[in-house]
Amino acid sequence: MAFTADLHLHSRYAYGCSKNLTLANMAPWARAKGIELLSTADFTHPAWLLELEKNLTLTKDGEFEFEGVRFVLGAEISCVYKQGRRGRRVHLLVYAPTFEAVRRIRQDLEKLGSNLNSDGRPTVGASARELTARLLDIDDACMVVPAHIWTPWYGLLGSKSGFDSLDECFGDMAPHVSAVETGLSSDPEMNWGVPAVFGKTIVSFSDAHSLPNMGRELTVFEGEPSYLDLAAGLKTNKVVQTIEFFPEEGKYHLTGHRKCEVSQTPEETSLTGTRCPECGRPLTLGVLHRIQELGSGAQPIEEDKRPYIKLTPLMELLAYTMDRRREAKSVGQAYERICSELGGEIQVLTQAKFEDLKQVGGEDLAAAVIKVRTGKVEIVAGFDGRYGTVHPVR
Protein backbone atom coordinates (compact mmCIF):
# COMPACT_ATOMS: atom_id res chain seq x y z
CA MET A 1 0.00 0.00 0.00
CA ALA A 2 1.12 3.55 -0.75
CA PHE A 3 -0.43 6.99 -0.79
CA THR A 4 0.35 10.27 -2.53
CA ALA A 5 0.47 13.39 -0.37
CA ASP A 6 0.65 17.15 -0.81
CA LEU A 7 1.15 18.61 2.64
CA HIS A 8 2.19 22.19 1.93
CA LEU A 9 -0.40 24.51 0.43
CA HIS A 10 -2.65 27.35 1.56
CA SER A 11 -6.26 28.43 1.91
CA ARG A 12 -7.85 31.64 0.67
CA TYR A 13 -7.03 33.18 4.07
CA ALA A 14 -3.27 33.22 3.44
CA TYR A 15 -1.71 36.40 2.08
CA GLY A 16 -1.25 36.41 -1.70
CA CYS A 17 -3.31 33.26 -2.28
CA SER A 18 -6.28 32.58 -4.54
CA LYS A 19 -9.77 33.20 -3.21
CA ASN A 20 -10.78 29.91 -4.85
CA LEU A 21 -8.83 27.85 -2.30
CA THR A 22 -11.83 26.37 -0.51
CA LEU A 23 -12.49 22.81 0.58
CA ALA A 24 -15.18 22.51 -2.09
CA ASN A 25 -12.58 23.34 -4.75
CA MET A 26 -9.53 21.69 -3.23
CA ALA A 27 -11.13 18.23 -3.04
CA PRO A 28 -11.96 17.84 -6.77
CA TRP A 29 -8.57 19.23 -7.77
CA ALA A 30 -6.92 16.71 -5.46
CA ARG A 31 -8.88 13.89 -7.09
CA ALA A 32 -7.98 15.13 -10.59
CA LYS A 33 -4.31 15.21 -9.69
CA GLY A 34 -4.24 11.87 -7.88
CA ILE A 35 -3.59 13.27 -4.38
CA GLU A 36 -4.85 11.00 -1.61
CA LEU A 37 -3.76 12.97 1.46
CA LEU A 38 -3.92 16.76 1.57
CA SER A 39 -3.01 19.30 4.23
CA THR A 40 -5.88 21.51 5.36
CA ALA A 41 -3.36 24.37 5.51
CA ASP A 42 -3.77 27.50 7.62
CA PHE A 43 -5.48 25.91 10.63
CA THR A 44 -4.39 28.87 12.77
CA HIS A 45 -6.78 31.27 10.99
CA PRO A 46 -10.04 31.50 12.98
CA ALA A 47 -12.42 31.76 10.01
CA TRP A 48 -10.75 28.87 8.18
CA LEU A 49 -10.67 26.76 11.33
CA LEU A 50 -14.44 27.19 11.71
CA GLU A 51 -14.89 25.96 8.13
CA LEU A 52 -12.66 22.96 8.78
CA GLU A 53 -14.48 22.01 11.97
CA LYS A 54 -17.84 22.34 10.22
CA ASN A 55 -17.02 20.47 7.02
CA LEU A 56 -14.41 17.80 7.75
CA THR A 57 -15.90 14.49 8.81
CA LEU A 58 -14.27 11.62 10.67
CA THR A 59 -13.96 8.28 8.90
CA LYS A 60 -14.59 5.04 10.74
CA ASP A 61 -10.85 4.76 11.35
CA GLY A 62 -10.66 8.28 12.78
CA GLU A 63 -9.23 10.20 9.83
CA PHE A 64 -10.44 13.57 8.51
CA GLU A 65 -12.19 13.52 5.14
CA PHE A 66 -14.05 15.81 2.77
CA GLU A 67 -15.78 14.53 -0.38
CA GLY A 68 -13.61 11.41 -0.54
CA VAL A 69 -10.26 13.14 0.05
CA ARG A 70 -8.31 12.55 3.26
CA PHE A 71 -6.91 15.58 5.12
CA VAL A 72 -4.40 16.19 7.90
CA LEU A 73 -4.56 19.32 10.04
CA GLY A 74 -1.65 21.40 8.83
CA ALA A 75 -0.31 24.95 8.83
CA GLU A 76 2.78 26.96 7.92
CA ILE A 77 4.21 29.23 10.61
CA SER A 78 6.82 31.93 10.07
CA CYS A 79 9.37 32.26 12.88
CA VAL A 80 11.04 35.68 12.84
CA TYR A 81 13.65 36.23 15.56
CA LYS A 82 17.29 36.95 16.32
CA GLN A 83 19.89 34.28 16.99
CA GLY A 84 23.65 34.46 16.77
CA ARG A 85 23.47 38.26 16.29
CA ARG A 86 21.54 37.79 13.06
CA GLY A 87 17.94 38.19 12.07
CA ARG A 88 16.42 34.78 11.30
CA ARG A 89 13.33 33.96 9.27
CA VAL A 90 12.35 30.30 9.15
CA HIS A 91 9.11 28.80 7.83
CA LEU A 92 7.93 25.61 9.49
CA LEU A 93 5.22 23.17 8.41
CA VAL A 94 3.25 22.03 11.43
CA TYR A 95 0.87 19.06 11.65
CA ALA A 96 -1.52 18.34 14.52
CA PRO A 97 -3.45 15.12 15.23
CA THR A 98 -6.69 16.66 16.54
CA PHE A 99 -8.75 19.85 16.61
CA GLU A 100 -8.12 19.99 20.35
CA ALA A 101 -4.39 20.20 19.68
CA VAL A 102 -5.04 22.89 17.06
CA ARG A 103 -7.02 25.01 19.53
CA ARG A 104 -4.23 24.75 22.09
CA ILE A 105 -1.63 25.67 19.45
CA ARG A 106 -3.68 28.76 18.56
CA GLN A 107 -3.87 29.77 22.23
CA ASP A 108 -0.12 29.39 22.60
CA LEU A 109 0.60 31.47 19.48
CA GLU A 110 -1.69 34.22 20.75
CA LYS A 111 0.23 34.28 24.05
CA LEU A 112 3.39 34.80 21.99
CA GLY A 113 1.77 37.84 20.37
CA SER A 114 0.97 36.32 16.99
CA ASN A 115 -1.92 37.96 15.07
CA LEU A 116 -3.86 34.96 13.81
CA ASN A 117 -6.60 36.99 12.12
CA SER A 118 -4.51 38.72 9.47
CA ASP A 119 -2.81 35.87 7.61
CA GLY A 120 -3.30 32.13 7.33
CA ARG A 121 0.49 31.90 7.48
CA PRO A 122 1.07 33.63 10.84
CA THR A 123 4.29 35.16 12.08
CA VAL A 124 5.58 34.43 15.58
CA GLY A 125 8.49 35.99 17.42
CA ALA A 126 9.69 32.67 18.83
CA SER A 127 12.69 30.70 17.60
CA ALA A 128 12.24 27.53 15.59
CA ARG A 129 13.62 25.62 18.55
CA GLU A 130 11.19 27.21 21.02
CA LEU A 131 8.18 26.74 18.77
CA THR A 132 9.00 23.07 18.24
CA ALA A 133 9.33 22.51 21.99
CA ARG A 134 6.02 24.26 22.64
CA LEU A 135 4.21 22.16 20.03
CA LEU A 136 5.52 18.91 21.46
CA ASP A 137 4.50 20.02 24.95
CA ILE A 138 0.97 20.60 23.66
CA ASP A 139 0.79 17.16 22.01
CA ASP A 140 3.75 14.89 21.41
CA ALA A 141 2.03 13.63 18.25
CA CYS A 142 2.53 17.05 16.61
CA MET A 143 5.09 17.11 13.80
CA VAL A 144 7.38 19.84 12.49
CA VAL A 145 8.93 19.90 9.01
CA PRO A 146 11.09 22.87 7.94
CA ALA A 147 9.61 24.28 4.72
CA HIS A 148 11.50 24.95 1.45
CA ILE A 149 14.77 24.76 3.36
CA TRP A 150 16.97 26.35 0.68
CA THR A 151 14.90 29.45 -0.12
CA PRO A 152 17.18 32.48 0.49
CA TRP A 153 14.52 34.13 2.62
CA TYR A 154 12.51 32.00 5.08
CA GLY A 155 14.47 28.80 4.40
CA LEU A 156 16.17 26.97 7.27
CA LEU A 157 19.41 26.72 5.26
CA GLY A 158 18.81 29.78 3.06
CA SER A 159 21.57 32.24 2.23
CA LYS A 160 19.84 35.37 3.57
CA SER A 161 18.50 34.46 7.00
CA GLY A 162 19.11 30.76 7.47
CA PHE A 163 21.52 28.54 9.38
CA ASP A 164 24.31 26.18 8.36
CA SER A 165 22.74 23.13 10.01
CA LEU A 166 19.60 21.83 11.71
CA ASP A 167 21.51 21.52 14.99
CA GLU A 168 22.40 25.21 14.89
CA CYS A 169 18.76 26.10 14.35
CA PHE A 170 16.93 23.63 16.59
CA GLY A 171 19.52 22.77 19.24
CA ASP A 172 18.26 20.01 21.51
CA MET A 173 15.01 19.82 19.49
CA ALA A 174 16.84 18.76 16.30
CA PRO A 175 16.25 15.01 16.90
CA HIS A 176 12.50 15.72 16.91
CA VAL A 177 12.69 17.16 13.39
CA SER A 178 12.69 14.05 11.22
CA ALA A 179 12.08 15.47 7.75
CA VAL A 180 12.81 18.49 5.55
CA GLU A 181 11.00 19.89 2.54
CA THR A 182 13.49 20.64 -0.23
CA GLY A 183 11.46 23.26 -2.12
CA LEU A 184 10.93 23.80 -5.84
CA SER A 185 14.49 24.97 -6.60
CA SER A 186 16.22 21.72 -5.57
CA ASP A 187 15.68 18.01 -6.05
CA PRO A 188 16.60 15.10 -3.75
CA GLU A 189 19.89 14.32 -5.45
CA MET A 190 21.09 17.88 -4.83
CA ASN A 191 20.41 17.34 -1.12
CA TRP A 192 21.94 13.89 -0.69
CA GLY A 193 25.48 15.26 -0.39
CA VAL A 194 24.72 17.89 2.26
CA PRO A 195 25.66 16.84 5.82
CA ALA A 196 23.07 19.22 7.29
CA VAL A 197 20.27 16.93 6.10
CA PHE A 198 21.94 13.54 6.57
CA GLY A 199 19.55 11.15 8.28
CA LYS A 200 16.49 13.30 7.55
CA THR A 201 13.57 12.22 5.39
CA ILE A 202 13.46 14.31 2.23
CA VAL A 203 9.97 15.32 1.14
CA SER A 204 8.53 17.49 -1.62
CA PHE A 205 5.20 19.33 -1.65
CA SER A 206 3.65 22.00 -3.84
CA ASP A 207 3.48 25.14 -1.66
CA ALA A 208 0.43 25.90 -3.81
CA HIS A 209 -1.07 29.39 -3.65
CA SER A 210 -3.71 28.49 -6.25
CA LEU A 211 -5.68 25.41 -7.27
CA PRO A 212 -3.77 24.55 -10.47
CA ASN A 213 -0.46 24.50 -8.57
CA MET A 214 -1.63 21.82 -6.15
CA GLY A 215 0.43 18.69 -6.63
CA ARG A 216 3.22 20.27 -8.66
CA GLU A 217 5.48 18.44 -6.20
CA LEU A 218 4.35 15.37 -4.26
CA THR A 219 5.61 12.64 -1.94
CA VAL A 220 4.49 9.02 -2.10
CA PHE A 221 4.62 7.28 1.29
CA GLU A 222 4.27 3.64 2.30
CA GLY A 223 1.02 2.76 4.03
CA GLU A 224 -2.46 4.25 3.96
CA PRO A 225 -3.46 7.95 3.89
CA SER A 226 -3.62 8.44 7.65
CA TYR A 227 -1.96 10.59 10.29
CA LEU A 228 -0.32 7.51 11.85
CA ASP A 229 1.21 6.29 8.59
CA LEU A 230 2.27 9.84 7.68
CA ALA A 231 4.06 10.11 11.02
CA ALA A 232 5.82 6.79 10.37
CA GLY A 233 6.71 7.92 6.86
CA LEU A 234 8.31 11.14 8.08
CA LYS A 235 10.08 9.65 11.09
CA THR A 236 11.48 6.49 9.46
CA ASN A 237 11.85 7.58 5.82
CA LYS A 238 9.08 5.39 4.45
CA VAL A 239 9.12 7.32 1.18
CA VAL A 240 8.43 5.35 -1.98
CA GLN A 241 9.34 8.24 -4.27
CA THR A 242 8.97 11.98 -4.71
CA ILE A 243 7.57 13.76 -7.75
CA GLU A 244 9.53 16.90 -8.50
CA PHE A 245 9.63 20.12 -10.46
CA PHE A 246 12.73 20.43 -12.60
CA PRO A 247 14.77 22.37 -9.98
CA GLU A 248 15.90 24.85 -12.64
CA GLU A 249 12.26 25.95 -12.92
CA GLY A 250 12.28 27.10 -9.30
CA LYS A 251 12.64 30.83 -8.84
CA TYR A 252 15.80 30.71 -6.71
CA HIS A 253 17.81 28.00 -8.45
CA LEU A 254 20.68 30.18 -9.66
CA THR A 255 22.36 33.21 -8.15
CA GLY A 256 21.42 36.55 -9.63
CA HIS A 257 19.98 40.06 -9.59
CA ARG A 258 16.65 40.25 -11.38
CA LYS A 259 16.61 44.04 -11.83
CA CYS A 260 19.85 43.91 -13.81
CA GLU A 261 19.00 40.62 -15.57
CA VAL A 262 22.13 39.02 -14.09
CA SER A 263 22.09 35.26 -13.60
CA GLN A 264 25.11 33.21 -12.52
CA THR A 265 26.17 29.64 -11.85
CA PRO A 266 28.10 28.99 -8.60
CA GLU A 267 31.30 28.80 -10.66
CA GLU A 268 30.67 32.22 -12.16
CA THR A 269 29.94 33.70 -8.75
CA SER A 270 33.17 32.29 -7.36
CA LEU A 271 35.07 34.18 -10.07
CA THR A 272 33.23 37.51 -9.98
CA GLY A 273 32.13 37.75 -6.34
CA THR A 274 28.76 38.07 -4.65
CA ARG A 275 27.89 41.57 -5.86
CA CYS A 276 26.06 42.38 -9.07
CA PRO A 277 28.59 43.19 -11.81
CA GLU A 278 26.14 45.78 -13.23
CA CYS A 279 25.11 47.82 -10.18
CA GLY A 280 27.23 46.58 -7.29
CA ARG A 281 24.29 45.50 -5.10
CA PRO A 282 24.46 42.12 -3.31
CA LEU A 283 23.38 39.20 -5.46
CA THR A 284 20.71 36.81 -4.20
CA LEU A 285 22.73 33.64 -3.71
CA GLY A 286 20.80 30.81 -5.30
CA VAL A 287 19.91 27.36 -4.03
CA LEU A 288 22.54 25.65 -6.18
CA HIS A 289 25.23 27.95 -4.77
CA ARG A 290 24.12 27.36 -1.18
CA ILE A 291 23.94 23.58 -1.61
CA GLN A 292 27.45 23.48 -3.01
CA GLU A 293 28.61 25.73 -0.17
CA LEU A 294 27.24 23.45 2.55
CA GLY A 295 27.94 20.19 0.71
CA SER A 296 31.70 20.71 0.59
CA GLY A 297 32.39 17.36 -1.08
CA ALA A 298 30.66 15.19 1.52
CA GLN A 299 29.72 11.68 0.44
CA PRO A 300 25.97 10.90 0.39
CA ILE A 301 24.54 8.31 2.75
CA GLU A 302 23.03 5.56 0.62
CA GLU A 303 20.29 4.81 3.15
CA ASP A 304 18.92 8.35 2.75
CA LYS A 305 18.32 8.01 -0.98
CA ARG A 306 14.86 7.45 -2.44
CA PRO A 307 13.72 7.35 -6.08
CA TYR A 308 12.34 10.51 -7.64
CA ILE A 309 11.04 11.71 -10.98
CA LYS A 310 11.06 15.19 -12.51
CA LEU A 311 7.95 16.34 -14.35
CA THR A 312 6.43 19.44 -15.88
CA PRO A 313 2.82 20.06 -14.72
CA LEU A 314 0.16 19.04 -17.24
CA MET A 315 -1.31 22.56 -17.27
CA GLU A 316 2.04 23.93 -18.44
CA LEU A 317 2.39 21.30 -21.17
CA LEU A 318 -1.14 21.99 -22.41
CA ALA A 319 -0.57 25.73 -22.47
CA TYR A 320 2.69 25.20 -24.35
CA THR A 321 1.33 22.79 -26.97
CA MET A 322 -1.92 24.76 -27.42
CA ASP A 323 -0.06 28.09 -27.56
CA ARG A 324 -2.35 29.54 -24.90
CA ARG A 325 -1.93 31.07 -21.48
CA ARG A 326 -2.18 28.61 -18.63
CA GLU A 327 -5.21 30.50 -17.35
CA ALA A 328 -7.08 30.17 -20.68
CA LYS A 329 -10.50 28.52 -20.50
CA SER A 330 -9.61 26.12 -23.31
CA VAL A 331 -6.56 24.90 -21.36
CA GLY A 332 -8.68 24.25 -18.27
CA GLN A 333 -11.29 22.36 -20.27
CA ALA A 334 -8.64 20.20 -21.93
CA TYR A 335 -7.05 19.50 -18.55
CA GLU A 336 -10.34 18.33 -17.00
CA ARG A 337 -11.17 16.10 -19.97
CA ILE A 338 -7.74 14.46 -20.17
CA CYS A 339 -7.52 13.82 -16.42
CA SER A 340 -11.04 12.39 -16.41
CA GLU A 341 -10.42 10.02 -19.30
CA LEU A 342 -6.89 8.89 -18.40
CA GLY A 343 -7.10 8.60 -14.61
CA GLY A 344 -5.66 11.82 -13.19
CA GLU A 345 -2.67 14.07 -13.80
CA ILE A 346 -0.01 11.87 -12.22
CA GLN A 347 -1.20 8.90 -14.26
CA VAL A 348 -1.14 11.04 -17.41
CA LEU A 349 2.37 12.32 -16.80
CA THR A 350 3.96 9.07 -15.61
CA GLN A 351 2.06 6.05 -16.99
CA ALA A 352 -0.25 6.84 -19.90
CA LYS A 353 0.85 5.36 -23.24
CA PHE A 354 1.65 7.52 -26.24
CA GLU A 355 -1.32 6.28 -28.25
CA ASP A 356 -3.75 6.95 -25.39
CA LEU A 357 -2.29 10.42 -24.90
CA LYS A 358 -2.55 11.08 -28.62
CA GLN A 359 -6.16 9.92 -28.81
CA VAL A 360 -7.31 12.03 -25.86
CA GLY A 361 -4.99 15.06 -25.99
CA GLY A 362 -3.56 15.15 -29.48
CA GLU A 363 -0.19 14.24 -30.95
CA ASP A 364 1.57 17.43 -29.78
CA LEU A 365 0.66 16.80 -26.16
CA ALA A 366 1.56 13.10 -26.38
CA ALA A 367 4.97 13.95 -27.78
CA ALA A 368 5.52 16.62 -25.13
CA VAL A 369 4.69 14.26 -22.25
CA ILE A 370 7.03 11.55 -23.55
CA LYS A 371 9.86 14.05 -24.07
CA VAL A 372 9.57 15.35 -20.51
CA ARG A 373 9.54 11.78 -19.14
CA THR A 374 12.79 11.07 -20.95
CA GLY A 375 14.43 14.36 -20.01
CA LYS A 376 14.40 15.81 -23.52
CA VAL A 377 13.77 19.39 -22.38
CA GLU A 378 15.05 22.91 -22.94
CA ILE A 379 15.74 24.75 -19.71
CA VAL A 380 16.25 28.38 -18.71
CA ALA A 381 16.98 28.42 -14.98
CA GLY A 382 15.20 30.69 -12.52
CA PHE A 383 16.97 33.22 -10.27
CA ASP A 384 16.29 35.97 -7.73
CA GLY A 385 12.54 35.41 -7.55
CA ARG A 386 11.96 34.70 -11.25
CA TYR A 387 10.70 31.25 -12.24
CA GLY A 388 12.69 29.36 -14.85
CA THR A 389 11.17 27.69 -17.89
CA VAL A 390 11.21 24.05 -18.93
CA HIS A 391 9.86 23.04 -22.35
CA PRO A 392 10.07 19.85 -24.42
CA VAL A 393 12.73 20.10 -27.11
CA ARG A 394 11.28 20.97 -30.49
N, C-alpha and C positions, 0 to 999 in steps of 0.2 A: 504494500500500500504506500502511496505517496500523495502529497497534496501541493498545490501551487499557491504561493502566498505573495501578496503585495501589502506590506505593513508600514509603509510610509507614504501618506498622502494627506490631503486636507479637506475640510468642509468649506461651505460658503462663508463661514464665520472667521476664516483666517485671512489676514491682510493679503491683498493682491491675488485672491483666488476667485474662481468662477462662481457666480451665483447659482449655477446649475448643479453644484455639488451637494445634492440631497440624497438621502437614502433611496428614495424612489427612482433616482437616476443612476446612482452608483451600482445598485444591484444588477440591473440589466446590462450595464457596461461590463461588470465583472463577469457575468455569464458569457457575453460575447467574446471576451478576451481569454476565457478559460481559467479565471482566478477562482479558487475555491475557499480561500481564507483572506479576508480583507480587514484592515484596521479601520475602526470607526473614525479615527483621527479626532483631534481637538476636543477630547472629553472634558477639558478644563473649562470650556466656554459654557456659561449657564444656560443659554437658550438652546444650544446644540445638545447639551446633556439632557435637557427635558425631552427633546425629540427622541434621543436614543432610548431613554427610559420608557417612553410611551410606545415606541414602535418595534424595538427589538424583542423577540420572544425567545424563551428558553426551550431548547430541544429536550427530548427525553433523557439525553445523556448530559444535560446541563450546559450546553453550549449556546451562545447567542446567535440568532439567525434572523434574517429579513428576506422574504421572498426567495427562499431557497439558497441564499448565500450566507455562509458562516462569517461571523465577525469576532474580532477580539477588541477589547477596550484599549485604545491606544491614543497617544498624544505626542507632540513634539514640544519640548521646553527649551527655551534659550537661556543659558546661564551666562550672565555678564558680570564680571568681577575682576579683581586684581590678585595676581599671584606672582611671586618672583619679580616684583617691581614692574610688572607688565600688565596691561589690560588684556583680559582673556574673554573670548566669546566662543562658547561651545554649545552646539545643539545636541540634545539628547532625545532619543526615542524612548518613550516610557510605555510599558504595558501593565495593566492591572487585571486581576482575576475576577473582580466583582464590582458592582456599583457601590457597595459599601466602601471598598478600598478607594474608589474614585472620589467619593464625597470627602473622605478623610484627607486625600491628597490635596483636594481643592482647599480645604480648611487650612492645611499646612502652608500652602502657597500664599494664601491671603495673609497669614501671620507674618510671612516674609516680605509682605508689601507688594506682592504681584497683583497687577490689575487684570483680573480674569475676564472682564467684560469687553475689553477693547479689541482683543485679538485672540483667535483660536490657537495661536502659537505664542503663549505668554512668555514674558521675560521675568526672570527672577535674579535677585542679587546674591544668590548663594553659589558657592563653587560646585563644580561637577561632583567632587568628592562628598561634600555636605549633602547635596540633593540626593545622591545615591543612598547614603546612609539613612536619611530621613524616609525615603521610600521603603527601604527594607524594614525599618522600624514599624512603619504602618502595616505592611503585610510582606512577609518574607517570600511570597510568591510573585511579587512585583519584579519586573525585569527592565534593565536599562541597556540600550544599545546606542553607542555614539553614532550620530548621523553624518553622512557624507564627510568622512573623516579627513579628506584631503582638501576640501574647499578652502581657499585662502582665508576667507572670513567665515567664522562660525564652524570650522572643522577642527576636530580634536588635534590633528597633526598638521593643520594648515599653516601656510607661511606667514600670515599676517598676525594672527592672535592665538595660534595653537601651541602645542607642546611638542617635545621630541619623543615622548613615550607615553603609554598609558599609565605607567607607574608614577611619572612626574605629575600627571593630571589627577589621578584618582587616589594615589597613596595606598593606604591600607584597604581601600575599597576596590582596588584593581582586580583582585581575584573574583569579585562578584560581577564583573563585566566580562561576559563570556563571548560576545560577538561584536563585530564592527560592520557598519555599512560603508561600502567603498565609494559610493557616489557615481555619478554619470561619467566623470572624467577619468576614471581608472577601471581596469578590469582585474579579476582575481590574480592573474599571472604577474601583473605589475606589483601586487602586494605580497606575493609569496616570499620575496627576498628581503623583506623589511623586518628587522628584529622586533620593532615596536608592536607588530601584530602577530608574532609567532605564538602559536597555541590558541589563537582566537578564531572562532567561526566567522567566515567571511560571507556576508549576505549582501544582496542587491535588491533594492525596491525602487519604486518609480519617483517618489517625491512629487506626485502629480498635483498640480494646481488647477487642473481642468479635467473633464471627463475623458477626452481622447488620449490624454497622457497616462491614464491609469495603465499599469502593466507594462510600461516601456522597459522596466527592469523587474525581474521576478526571481524568487528563490523557490526551488522545489525541495521539500523536506520529506523524510521518511515518516510514515505513520498516517494518521487521519487528521483532518482539519479541526484541531481542538487546541485549547490552551495548554493542556498537559503535554501533548506531542510537540507543540511549538516550543515549549520550555525545554524539552529533551533535545529537540533539534538545535536550539541555540547553545545549550550548555555542553553538549557532547558531539557537536559537529555532524549531526545526522542530516547533512545536505546531500541530496542526490545530484543536483546541478543548479547553476544559476543561469539566467537568461539576461544578456547584457546589451546595452548600447555599444556601438563602437566607441571606445573611450575618446577618440579624436573628435567625436561629435559633441562631447561635453564642453561647456563654455569656459572651463578653466584648464584645459589639457596642457596647452603650451604657455610659456611666459610671454608677456607682451604689454603693450599700452594701446588700448583701443582708439583713443583720440588721435594718436599719430599713426595708426595703422601699422604698428610695429609688432611683429610676431617672431618669437625666437625658440629654437630648440635649446635644451640644456647646454649643449656643446657651444652654441653661439653665445649664450649668456656668459659662459665661463671665459670666453675670449674678450667680450666687450664690456662686461660688468653688469650690475643690476640696475643701472639707470637708463632711461630711454635715450637712445642715440640722437633723437630728433629734438627733444625739449629738455632733457636732463632730469625729468621727474622720475621717481622710483617706479620700476616695472612691477607689475603684478606677477610674482613668481608662480609659475603654473604647477599643476599636479605632477607632471612628469619630472620637472626639476626637483620638486620636494621629495618625491619617491627615490630618485637617484641619490639625493643628499642624505636621506636617512637609511638607505639600503647599504651603502658603502661596501659593496661586494660580498655581503653575507650570503651564505648558502641556504636555500629554501629547505624547510622541513617537509619531507615527503608526506607525512601524515596529515598535514594541513591542506593539501591540495584536493580540490574537487573539480569535476568536469564543468565546463561552461561553454556556452555558445553565444556568438555575437550576431545580433539581428538589427535590421532597420524596421521600425514600426510600419504596419500595413498601411496606415493612413498616409504616411510619407511616400511609400511606394506608389500608392494609387494617385496621389497628387502629382507625383513625378511623371508617371506613365500617361496620365490623362491631361497633363499640362494645365492643371488647375491649382488654385490655392487649397491648402489643406482644409480650410473652413468652408469650401464650396459645397453647396447642397448636393451636387451630383457625386462628389467624393464620399459624402456621408451615406448616401443611398447605396452606392456601390459597396461600401464597407459592410453595411448591414446585410446586404444580400449575400455577399461572399462568405461572411462569417456564419450566416444561417445555413447555407447550403453545404459548407465544408467543415463545420464542426468547431468554429471559434478561431480567433486570430492566431493563437499559438500553434494550433493544428495546421492552419494555412501556411504559416511561416516555416514550420519545421518538418512537417510530415506529408502534406498534400503532394500528389504526383503532378508532373508537368501537364499531362493531358487533362486532369481534373481542373487544374488552375486555368488552363487555356479555355476550357469549355465554360467555366463560370465567370472568369475575370478577363478573358482575352489573352492573346499571345504575348503582348507587351508586358502585361503584369506577370504572366507565368515565367517569362524569361528573366524578369527583374528579380523575382523571388529566388529562382535557382542561382542566379549570379551572386546574390547576397549570401546565400547558404554556403557557397563555395569560395567566398572571399574575393570575388572579382568585382571590386568596388573602386571608385575614385573618391579620394578623401581630401578635404581641406580642413585642417584642425582648428578647433576653437581656442580662444584666448581672451583673457581679461573681460569676462562677462559676455562674450559673443559666442553663440553656438557654432560648431563646425558643421560641415555638410558631408554626407556620405551618399553617393549615388552609384547604381550599377554601372559598370563600364559600358560604353556604347559600342 
